[in-house]
Amino acid sequence: MITRPRPAHLITADGMPLVRPYVVEWERERDERDRRRLQRERRRAAVLATLGQDYVPVPWEAAA
């Protein structure tokens, strides 16, 4: 029987894959950072719109 190696971050229980808690926590933190970044961009765009300016994201901020 040939078995393939399993990723270290997966655990199987009753034939169903379970994800280790640290992966779930990392995804939660990443989503929170993305949410804060998008909220900051929306605020910046709103402020610039009141000044009559268009918001253009800075390339190094968009990559973060």
Summary of the structure (lengths in Angstrom):
residues: 64
radius of gyration: 20.5
end to end distance: 45.0
largest distance: 68.6
contacts: 101
relative contact order: 0.08
helix: 53%
strand: 12%
